[in-house]
Amino acid sequence: MTQTATKTRFSVTELNEAFKRVQDPRDWRNPINTIVRVDSRPELDEIIEAIEFFTATEATVKQIGRTSFGRTFRITSVGYRLGPAGP
């Protein structure tokens, strides 16, 4: 059985993999400030939904580049610890 996150098109496993691309490797609860390359809008949507799912915060996304291999974005978020669900 595939486990699906509440109010999302993606499974918890898919969200977890997407979140790993943007989380701080030292502590997932820290703020997010990273650059990622994505090949499609659904891939970007998955990352955004993963941030919302795991941190209960909104992501800020700014396109910073475009090549034949995809688009590059800076993605930031206050993260779990500084968000409404944090300690």
Secondary structure, DSSP 8 states (H G I E B T S, - for coil): ---B-TT-SSBHHHHHHHHHTTS-TT-TTS-EEEEEEESSHHHHHHHHHHHHHHHSS--EEEEEEEETTEEEEEEEE-HHHHSTT--
